[in-house]
Amino acid sequence: MGEGKSISGAASVLLILAASLAMGLSPGAWSAVDPACGSSIATSVSLHGDVGPCGGNGITIVSNEVVFDCKGHAVRGSGVGTGVNATGVSKVSVKNCLITGFSEGVVLSHSTNSTLKGITSTNNLVGFNLTSTTYSNLKGNSARNNYNGFMIYLCSNITLKSNTAKGNALLGFQLVFTSYTTLKSNAARNNYNGFVISISSFITLKGNTARNNGYIGFQLDTTSNSTVRENVARNNGLGFWFGSSSGNTIKGNAARSNYNGFWLWLSNSNTILRNSGQNNNYSGFEIQNSASNFLQRNVARNNGYAGFALWGSTGNMVKTNLANRNGIGFVLGSFSSGNVVSGNTADVNTMYGYADYTSGAGTLGTDNTYFLDECQGNGAGGSSPSGLGSPQF
């Protein structure tokens, strides 16, 4: 009889294990009970329902290698605290959650090799906050209607892919003091600023879209040795803005229907190659107080003032670019000297193909050097002074 009971008990254990495995749970690794508001979790959790509304914090992850899978359920707050907090732990995964109504939606701090995936963080002060974190991934997340969307601070080797920041009051994506980080195929729409990269280095932005942001689509401020490639800025205040940023490669981007397309200020030794600035209110490419930049094979078309404008800028190479149907094709303004303008085409602009307002020992009494430049079909003539390009009709 006792033997029969022992066999029956063993069978029960086997049935429980089989049921757990059928549900995709590893024995001992997952909690069977949904956590309450304010819980600290040390084992993996798969939610069966919403958590909250919480009067303070939502969920805190306190161990390594924990998976917190909301399965589409929500963690709801009441305007304070943090929705999901993973601080000082690594190899954690948070996914498939709606996080709403907290001061901070998701916090990943002092972590490594962690993943945030398929999370919507909305109506928080900050959607996603990463601090001092390395080798981690954010994929397919959405930050909507927060004050700030994604904030990445003092991090390295982070990958953000296919995330969306929409309707955030100040910032869509912000990186500060961050390095060796990639943003690919992300979208920033209807924020005040789209992508803001500050005091950072070795950043790659590729295939991202900034649209309908109130001030700036893409901003690199005091950022160096970075690559900005194949991104699109459309209907923003400024398309691409680079301030005090040097040694960057800006290639194959498109700026359309912004106030300025590409604007460099106090930025030196950047390579600006094969970009397109079209239908912007002021200039396609604006270079101010900047030196030793290389602009080649860019296209500026249908911009209100100028295709390319250099002001207070020295020693730049402007080579084989096309300016078509702008107010003026190429403008070299006050205090611009020692620039080389070579092999460019300026056709069918409303005023001049080339307008140089400097004076010095350069071509035709300007303070810059022109050769093999072409211009025709411009409304006020080929150039001022005449002869900077040919033919001149």
Secondary structure, 3 states (H helix, E strand, C coil): CHHHHHHHHHHHHHHHHHHHHHCCCCCCCEECCCCCCCEEECCEEECCCCEEEECCCCEEECCCCCEEECCCCEEEECCCCEEEEEECCCCCEEECCEEECCCEEEEEECCECCEEECCEEECCCEEEEEECCEEEEEECCEEECCCEEEEEECCEEEEEECCEEECCCCEEEEEECCEEEEEECCEEECCCEEEEEECCEEEEEECCEEECCCCEEEEEECCECCEEECCEEECCCEEEEEECCECCEEECCEEECCCEEEEEECCCCCEEECCEEECCCCEEEEEECCECCEEECCEEECCCCEEEEEECCECCEEECCEEECCCEEEEECCCCECCEEECCEEECCCCEEEEECCCCCCHHHCCCEEECCEEECCCCEEEECCCCCECCC
